[in-house]
Amino acid sequence: MVTVTECTTLGKGRLRFHLDNGTELVLYRGEAKQFRMREGSTLSDEEEHQLIYEVVGKRAKRRTMHLLEQMDRTEQQLREKLKQGGYPQACIDLALEYVKSFHYVDDYRYACTYINYRQDRMSRYQLKVKLYGKGVPGELVDRALEECYEGDEQEQIIRLLEKKKFDAQNSDPKEFTRVYQYLMRRGFRSNDVLRAMKSKQ
């Protein structure tokens, strides 16, 4: 048995309920009325289970599918979106299990696609940082880079030097250092950067 400790109006016919076991549920007014929910009311264990796994859980699955229809996302990105939408952890887990069972979410596939579309303009290091930031596990990032990355970093550096109009013969030490540090920040290896810069002499 759990008790509703607080009810907050969110707009668009939705209400947020806080339960005394720490669970938060966002329900539409019709759903709340069906379960006779208001501040101070109680829910049986069976009613709480029904709300989480059948009512809100089903909505979390639909929301997750909609998010994936818009664009490919990592598991972490989906979890963050659902959390922002007010879904409790149990519903988030349920929704992710559902889409993963159909392989709609595959962080390795996501990483490979991301690398394939960006490897001509990003270094391995940049790709790794970006994928880490999107929540792709490190072992999957390393595997995807090993199997999918075919970018020519030397060529990328030369293109960037041309874009910067870098001329090693006419650049002073300050300019040389500035361009070198710019390329290093983009994740290129020092030897590759120096080789490309010297080739511009």
CYANA upper distance limits for C-alpha pairs under 8 A (distance plus 0.5 A):
  1 MET  CA     42 THR  CA      7.14
  1 MET  CA     43 LEU  CA      6.09
  1 MET  CA     44 SER  CA      5.00
  1 MET  CA     45 ASP  CA      5.81
  2 VAL  CA     19 LEU  CA      6.97
  2 VAL  CA     20 ASP  CA      6.69
  2 VAL  CA     21 ASN  CA      7.25
  2 VAL  CA     42 THR  CA      6.02
  2 VAL  CA     43 LEU  CA      5.80
  2 VAL  CA     44 SER  CA      7.07
  2 VAL  CA     45 ASP  CA      7.73
  2 VAL  CA     48 GLU  CA      8.33
  3 THR  CA     19 LEU  CA      6.07
  3 THR  CA     20 ASP  CA      6.03
  3 THR  CA     40 GLY  CA      6.67
  3 THR  CA     41 SER  CA      6.28
  3 THR  CA     42 THR  CA      4.80
  3 THR  CA     43 LEU  CA      6.84
  4 VAL  CA     17 PHE  CA      7.06
  4 VAL  CA     18 HIS  CA      6.28
  4 VAL  CA     19 LEU  CA      5.02
  4 VAL  CA     20 ASP  CA      6.84
  4 VAL  CA     37 MET  CA      7.80
  4 VAL  CA     38 ARG  CA      7.10
  4 VAL  CA     39 GLU  CA      5.72
  4 VAL  CA     40 GLY  CA      5.77
  4 VAL  CA     41 SER  CA      6.05
  4 VAL  CA     42 THR  CA      6.63
  4 VAL  CA     43 LEU  CA      8.43
  5 THR  CA     17 PHE  CA      8.07
  5 THR  CA     18 HIS  CA      6.10
  5 THR  CA     19 LEU  CA      6.04
  5 THR  CA     20 ASP  CA      6.48
  5 THR  CA     39 GLU  CA      6.04
  5 THR  CA     40 GLY  CA      6.39
  6 GLU  CA     17 PHE  CA      6.28
  6 GLU  CA     18 HIS  CA      5.60
  6 GLU  CA     19 LEU  CA      7.79
  6 GLU  CA     38 ARG  CA      8.32
  6 GLU  CA     39 GLU  CA      5.83
  6 GLU  CA     40 GLY  CA      8.28
  7 CYS  CA     15 LEU  CA      7.16
  7 CYS  CA     16 ARG  CA      6.12
  7 CYS  CA     17 PHE  CA      5.15
  7 CYS  CA     18 HIS  CA      7.00
  7 CYS  CA     38 ARG  CA      7.09
  7 CYS  CA     39 GLU  CA      6.40
  8 THR  CA     15 LEU  CA      6.10
  8 THR  CA     16 ARG  CA      5.54
  8 THR  CA     17 PHE  CA      7.08
  9 THR  CA     14 ARG  CA      6.89
  9 THR  CA     15 LEU  CA      5.17
  9 THR  CA     16 ARG  CA      6.93
 10 LEU  CA     14 ARG  CA      5.92
 10 LEU  CA     15 LEU  CA      5.97
 10 LEU  CA     16 ARG  CA      7.32
 11 GLY  CA     15 LEU  CA      7.94
 13 GLY  CA     28 TYR  CA      6.08
 13 GLY  CA     29 ARG  CA      6.27
 14 ARG  CA     26 VAL  CA      7.09
 14 ARG  CA     27 LEU  CA      6.01
 14 ARG  CA     28 TYR  CA      4.86
 14 ARG  CA     29 ARG  CA      6.43
 15 LEU  CA     26 VAL  CA      6.06
 15 LEU  CA     27 LEU  CA      5.86
 15 LEU  CA     28 TYR  CA      6.64
 15 LEU  CA     29 ARG  CA      7.18
 15 LEU  CA     32 ALA  CA      8.44
 16 ARG  CA     24 GLU  CA      7.34
 16 ARG  CA     25 LEU  CA      6.14
 16 ARG  CA     26 VAL  CA      4.88
 16 ARG  CA     27 LEU  CA      6.92
 17 PHE  CA     24 GLU  CA      6.10
 17 PHE  CA     25 LEU  CA      5.70
 17 PHE  CA     26 VAL  CA      6.82
 17 PHE  CA     27 LEU  CA      8.24
 18 HIS  CA     22 GLY  CA      7.36
 18 HIS  CA     23 THR  CA      6.58
 18 HIS  CA     24 GLU  CA      5.16
 18 HIS  CA     25 LEU  CA      7.19
 19 LEU  CA     23 THR  CA      5.79
 19 LEU  CA     24 GLU  CA      6.74
 23 THR  CA     88 PRO  CA      7.12
 24 GLU  CA     86 GLY  CA      8.03
 24 GLU  CA     87 TYR  CA      8.11
 24 GLU  CA     88 PRO  CA      6.63
 25 LEU  CA     56 VAL  CA      8.22
 25 LEU  CA     86 GLY  CA      7.56
 25 LEU  CA     87 TYR  CA      7.15
 25 LEU  CA     88 PRO  CA      7.07
 26 VAL  CA     56 VAL  CA      8.29
 26 VAL  CA     86 GLY  CA      6.83
 26 VAL  CA     87 TYR  CA      7.56
 27 LEU  CA     31 GLU  CA      6.51
 27 LEU  CA     32 ALA  CA      6.61
 27 LEU  CA     56 VAL  CA      8.00
 28 TYR  CA     32 ALA  CA      6.81
 29 ARG  CA     33 LYS  CA      6.55
 30 GLY  CA     34 GLN  CA      6.65
 31 GLU  CA     35 PHE  CA      7.02
 32 ALA  CA     36 ARG  CA      6.45
 32 ALA  CA     37 MET  CA      5.64
 32 ALA  CA     38 ARG  CA      8.26
 33 LYS  CA     37 MET  CA      6.71
 35 PHE  CA     43 LEU  CA      8.41
 35 PHE  CA     47 GLU  CA      8.16
 36 ARG  CA     41 SER  CA      7.97
 37 MET  CA     41 SER  CA      6.38
 37 MET  CA     42 THR  CA      8.00
 43 LEU  CA     47 GLU  CA      6.26
 43 LEU  CA     48 GLU  CA      6.54
 44 SER  CA     48 GLU  CA      6.74
 45 ASP  CA     49 HIS  CA      6.63
 46 GLU  CA     50 GLN  CA      6.64
 47 GLU  CA     51 LEU  CA      6.65
 48 GLU  CA     52 ILE  CA      6.72
 49 HIS  CA     53 TYR  CA      6.36
 49 HIS  CA     54 GLU  CA      8.21
 50 GLN  CA     54 GLU  CA      5.66
 50 GLN  CA     55 VAL  CA      7.09
 51 LEU  CA     55 VAL  CA      5.34
 51 LEU  CA     56 VAL  CA      6.44
 51 LEU  CA     57 GLY  CA      8.11
 52 ILE  CA     56 VAL  CA      5.70
 52 ILE  CA     57 GLY  CA      5.91
 52 ILE  CA     90 ALA  CA      7.73
 52 ILE  CA     91 CYS  CA      6.82
 53 TYR  CA     57 GLY  CA      5.03
 53 TYR  CA     58 LYS  CA      7.38
 53 TYR  CA     90 ALA  CA      8.45
 53 TYR  CA     91 CYS  CA      7.19
 53 TYR  CA     94 LEU  CA      8.22
 54 GLU  CA     58 LYS  CA      6.06
 55 VAL  CA     59 ARG  CA      7.07
 56 VAL  CA     60 ALA  CA      6.64
 56 VAL  CA     87 TYR  CA      8.05
 56 VAL  CA     91 CYS  CA      7.29
 57 GLY  CA     61 LYS  CA      6.88
 57 GLY  CA     90 ALA  CA      8.44
 57 GLY  CA     91 CYS  CA      5.22
 57 GLY  CA     92 ILE  CA      8.15
 57 GLY  CA     94 LEU  CA      7.13
 57 GLY  CA     95 ALA  CA      7.34
 58 LYS  CA     62 ARG  CA      6.91
 58 LYS  CA     95 ALA  CA      8.24
 59 ARG  CA     63 ARG  CA      6.59
 60 ALA  CA     64 THR  CA      6.58
 60 ALA  CA     82 LEU  CA      7.78
 60 ALA  CA     87 TYR  CA      7.55
 60 ALA  CA     91 CYS  CA      6.76
 60 ALA  CA     92 ILE  CA      7.16
 60 ALA  CA     94 LEU  CA      8.49
 60 ALA  CA     95 ALA  CA      6.19
 61 LYS  CA     65 MET  CA      6.74
 61 LYS  CA     94 LEU  CA      8.01
 61 LYS  CA     95 ALA  CA      4.97
 61 LYS  CA     96 LEU  CA      8.14
 61 LYS  CA     98 TYR  CA      7.51
 61 LYS  CA     99 VAL  CA      8.12
 62 ARG  CA     66 HIS  CA      6.68
 63 ARG  CA     67 LEU  CA      6.73
 63 ARG  CA     82 LEU  CA      8.38
 64 THR  CA     68 LEU  CA      6.82
 64 THR  CA     78 LEU  CA      7.42
 64 THR  CA     82 LEU  CA      8.07
 64 THR  CA     95 ALA  CA      7.15
 64 THR  CA     96 LEU  CA      8.18
 64 THR  CA     99 VAL  CA      8.16
 65 MET  CA     69 GLU  CA      6.71
 65 MET  CA     99 VAL  CA      7.79
 66 HIS  CA     70 GLN  CA      7.03
 67 LEU  CA     71 MET  CA      7.19
 67 LEU  CA     73 ARG  CA      8.47
 67 LEU  CA     78 LEU  CA      8.13
 68 LEU  CA     72 ASP  CA      5.95
 68 LEU  CA     73 ARG  CA      6.99
 68 LEU  CA    104 TYR  CA      8.19
 72 ASP  CA    105 VAL  CA      8.38
 72 ASP  CA    110 TYR  CA      7.57
 73 ARG  CA     77 GLN  CA      6.54
 73 ARG  CA     78 LEU  CA      7.03
 73 ARG  CA    105 VAL  CA      7.72
 73 ARG  CA    110 TYR  CA      7.70
 74 THR  CA     78 LEU  CA      6.88
 74 THR  CA    105 VAL  CA      7.18
 74 THR  CA    106 ASP  CA      7.66
 74 THR  CA    107 ASP  CA      6.00
 74 THR  CA    110 TYR  CA      7.33
 74 THR  CA    134 LYS  CA      7.21
 74 THR  CA    135 GLY  CA      7.14
 74 THR  CA    136 VAL  CA      7.17
 75 GLU  CA     79 ARG  CA      6.71
 75 GLU  CA     96 LEU  CA      7.91
 75 GLU  CA    105 VAL  CA      7.07
 75 GLU  CA    106 ASP  CA      8.25
 75 GLU  CA    107 ASP  CA      7.35
 75 GLU  CA    135 GLY  CA      7.78
 75 GLU  CA    136 VAL  CA      8.33
 76 GLN  CA     80 GLU  CA      6.68
 76 GLN  CA    134 LYS  CA      7.46
 76 GLN  CA    135 GLY  CA      5.69
 76 GLN  CA    136 VAL  CA      8.04
 77 GLN  CA     81 LYS  CA      6.73
 77 GLN  CA    134 LYS  CA      7.10
 77 GLN  CA    135 GLY  CA      7.49
 78 LEU  CA     82 LEU  CA      6.67
 78 LEU  CA     96 LEU  CA      8.46
 79 ARG  CA     83 LYS  CA      6.56
 79 ARG  CA     92 ILE  CA      6.95
 79 ARG  CA     96 LEU  CA      8.33
 80 GLU  CA     84 GLN  CA      6.63
 81 LYS  CA     85 GLY  CA      6.81
 82 LEU  CA     86 GLY  CA      7.12
 82 LEU  CA     87 TYR  CA      6.24
 82 LEU  CA     92 ILE  CA      6.94
 83 LYS  CA     87 TYR  CA      5.94
 83 LYS  CA     88 PRO  CA      7.58
 83 LYS  CA     89 GLN  CA      8.18
 83 LYS  CA     92 ILE  CA      7.97
 87 TYR  CA     91 CYS  CA      6.68
 87 TYR  CA     92 ILE  CA      6.90
 88 PRO  CA     92 ILE  CA      6.88
 89 GLN  CA     93 ASP  CA      6.62
 90 ALA  CA     94 LEU  CA      6.66
 91 CYS  CA     95 ALA  CA      6.59
 92 ILE  CA     96 LEU  CA      6.68
 93 ASP  CA     97 GLU  CA      6.59
 94 LEU  CA     98 TYR  CA      6.72
 95 ALA  CA     99 VAL  CA      6.95
 96 LEU  CA    100 LYS  CA      6.44
 97 GLU  CA    101 SER  CA      6.54
 98 TYR  CA    102 PHE  CA      7.56
 99 VAL  CA    103 HIS  CA      6.89
 99 VAL  CA    104 TYR  CA      5.78
 99 VAL  CA    105 VAL  CA      6.72
100 LYS  CA    104 TYR  CA      6.15
100 LYS  CA    105 VAL  CA      5.68
100 LYS  CA    106 ASP  CA      7.73
106 ASP  CA    110 TYR  CA      6.68
107 ASP  CA    111 ALA  CA      6.59
107 ASP  CA    136 VAL  CA      6.42
107 ASP  CA    137 PRO  CA      8.39
107 ASP  CA    140 LEU  CA      7.85
108 TYR  CA    112 CYS  CA      6.77
108 TYR  CA    136 VAL  CA      8.21
108 TYR  CA    140 LEU  CA      6.07
108 TYR  CA    141 VAL  CA      7.75
108 TYR  CA    144 ALA  CA      7.08
109 ARG  CA    113 THR  CA      6.67
110 TYR  CA    114 TYR  CA      6.59
111 ALA  CA    115 ILE  CA      6.62
111 ALA  CA    131 LEU  CA      7.28
111 ALA  CA    136 VAL  CA      7.81
111 ALA  CA    140 LEU  CA      8.07
111 ALA  CA    141 VAL  CA      6.90
111 ALA  CA    144 ALA  CA      6.66
112 CYS  CA    116 ASN  CA      6.57
112 CYS  CA    144 ALA  CA      5.91
112 CYS  CA    145 LEU  CA      7.98
112 CYS  CA    148 CYS  CA      6.62
113 THR  CA    117 TYR  CA      6.81
114 TYR  CA    118 ARG  CA      6.82
115 ILE  CA    119 GLN  CA      5.89
115 ILE  CA    127 LEU  CA      7.25
115 ILE  CA    144 ALA  CA      8.32
115 ILE  CA    145 LEU  CA      7.76
115 ILE  CA    148 CYS  CA      7.40
115 ILE  CA    149 TYR  CA      6.95
116 ASN  CA    148 CYS  CA      7.26
116 ASN  CA    149 TYR  CA      7.49
118 ARG  CA    122 MET  CA      6.51
118 ARG  CA    127 LEU  CA      8.41
119 GLN  CA    123 SER  CA      7.29
119 GLN  CA    124 ARG  CA      8.11
119 GLN  CA    127 LEU  CA      8.19
119 GLN  CA    149 TYR  CA      7.05
119 GLN  CA    150 GLU  CA      7.56
119 GLN  CA    151 GLY  CA      5.63
120 ASP  CA    151 GLY  CA      5.89
120 ASP  CA    152 ASP  CA      7.67
120 ASP  CA    156 GLN  CA      7.56
121 ARG  CA    156 GLN  CA      6.84
122 MET  CA    126 GLN  CA      6.43
122 MET  CA    127 LEU  CA      6.88
122 MET  CA    156 GLN  CA      8.25
122 MET  CA    186 ARG  CA      8.28
123 SER  CA    127 LEU  CA      6.78
123 SER  CA    151 GLY  CA      8.15
123 SER  CA    153 GLU  CA      6.78
123 SER  CA    186 ARG  CA      7.42
123 SER  CA    187 GLY  CA      6.43
123 SER  CA    188 PHE  CA      6.61
124 ARG  CA    128 LYS  CA      6.62
124 ARG  CA    145 LEU  CA      7.77
124 ARG  CA    149 TYR  CA      8.05
124 ARG  CA    187 GLY  CA      7.72
124 ARG  CA    188 PHE  CA      8.35
125 TYR  CA    129 VAL  CA      6.74
125 TYR  CA    186 ARG  CA      8.15
125 TYR  CA    187 GLY  CA      5.45
125 TYR  CA    188 PHE  CA      7.68
126 GLN  CA    130 LYS  CA      6.65
126 GLN  CA    186 ARG  CA      6.88
126 GLN  CA    187 GLY  CA      6.25
127 LEU  CA    131 LEU  CA      6.60
128 LYS  CA    132 TYR  CA      6.59
128 LYS  CA    141 VAL  CA      6.96
128 LYS  CA    142 ASP  CA      8.28
128 LYS  CA    145 LEU  CA      8.50
129 VAL  CA    133 GLY  CA      6.64
130 LYS  CA    134 LYS  CA      6.94
131 LEU  CA    135 GLY  CA      7.04
131 LEU  CA    136 VAL  CA      6.13
131 LEU  CA    141 VAL  CA      7.32
132 TYR  CA    136 VAL  CA      5.85
132 TYR  CA    137 PRO  CA      7.26
132 TYR  CA    138 GLY  CA      7.27
132 TYR  CA    141 VAL  CA      8.03
136 VAL  CA    140 LEU  CA      7.25
136 VAL  CA    141 VAL  CA      7.03
137 PRO  CA    141 VAL  CA      6.89
138 GLY  CA    142 ASP  CA      6.70
139 GLU  CA    143 ARG  CA      6.65
140 LEU  CA    144 ALA  CA      6.49
141 VAL  CA    145 LEU  CA      6.62
142 ASP  CA    146 GLU  CA      6.59
143 ARG  CA    147 GLU  CA      6.66
144 ALA  CA    148 CYS  CA      6.06
144 ALA  CA    149 TYR  CA      7.88
145 LEU  CA    149 TYR  CA      5.40
152 ASP  CA    156 GLN  CA      6.86
153 GLU  CA    157 ILE  CA      6.65
153 GLU  CA    188 PHE  CA      7.74
153 GLU  CA    192 ASP  CA      8.32
154 GLN  CA    158 ILE  CA      6.82
154 GLN  CA    192 ASP  CA      6.73
154 GLN  CA    193 VAL  CA      8.14
154 GLN  CA    196 ALA  CA      7.27
155 GLU  CA    159 ARG  CA      6.72
156 GLN  CA    160 LEU  CA      6.78
157 ILE  CA    161 LEU  CA      6.65
157 ILE  CA    183 LEU  CA      7.81
157 ILE  CA    188 PHE  CA      8.38
157 ILE  CA    192 ASP  CA      8.50
157 ILE  CA    193 VAL  CA      7.22
157 ILE  CA    196 ALA  CA      7.21
158 ILE  CA    162 GLU  CA      6.70
158 ILE  CA    196 ALA  CA      6.59
158 ILE  CA    197 MET  CA      8.28
159 ARG  CA    163 LYS  CA      6.65
160 LEU  CA    164 LYS  CA      6.64
161 LEU  CA    165 LYS  CA      6.57
161 LEU  CA    166 PHE  CA      5.81
161 LEU  CA    197 MET  CA      8.02
162 GLU  CA    166 PHE  CA      6.59
166 PHE  CA    171 SER  CA      8.06
166 PHE  CA    179 VAL  CA      8.38
166 PHE  CA    200 LYS  CA      8.14
167 ASP  CA    171 SER  CA      6.48
167 ASP  CA    200 LYS  CA      6.56
167 ASP  CA    201 GLN  CA      7.21
168 ALA  CA    176 PHE  CA      7.69
168 ALA  CA    197 MET  CA      7.08
168 ALA  CA    198 LYS  CA      7.13
168 ALA  CA    200 LYS  CA      6.13
168 ALA  CA    201 GLN  CA      5.45
169 GLN  CA    200 LYS  CA      8.10
169 GLN  CA    201 GLN  CA      5.58
171 SER  CA    175 GLU  CA      6.25
171 SER  CA    176 PHE  CA      6.63
172 ASP  CA    176 PHE  CA      6.71
173 PRO  CA    177 THR  CA      6.56
174 LYS  CA    178 ARG  CA      6.70
175 GLU  CA    179 VAL  CA      6.75
176 PHE  CA    180 TYR  CA      6.57
177 THR  CA    181 GLN  CA      6.53
178 ARG  CA    182 TYR  CA      6.69
179 VAL  CA    183 LEU  CA      6.84
180 TYR  CA    184 MET  CA      6.72
180 TYR  CA    193 VAL  CA      7.39
180 TYR  CA    194 LEU  CA      8.07
181 GLN  CA    185 ARG  CA      6.60
182 TYR  CA    186 ARG  CA      7.18
183 LEU  CA    187 GLY  CA      7.43
183 LEU  CA    188 PHE  CA      6.74
183 LEU  CA    193 VAL  CA      7.35
184 MET  CA    188 PHE  CA      5.83
184 MET  CA    189 ARG  CA      7.30
184 MET  CA    190 SER  CA      7.24
184 MET  CA    193 VAL  CA      7.98
188 PHE  CA    192 ASP  CA      7.45
188 PHE  CA    193 VAL  CA      7.13
189 ARG  CA    193 VAL  CA      6.76
190 SER  CA    194 LEU  CA      6.66
191 ASN  CA    195 ARG  CA      6.55
192 ASP  CA    196 ALA  CA      6.68
193 VAL  CA    197 MET  CA      6.62
194 LEU  CA    198 LYS  CA      6.50
195 ARG  CA    199 SER  CA      6.70
196 ALA  CA    200 LYS  CA      7.26
197 MET  CA    201 GLN  CA      7.99
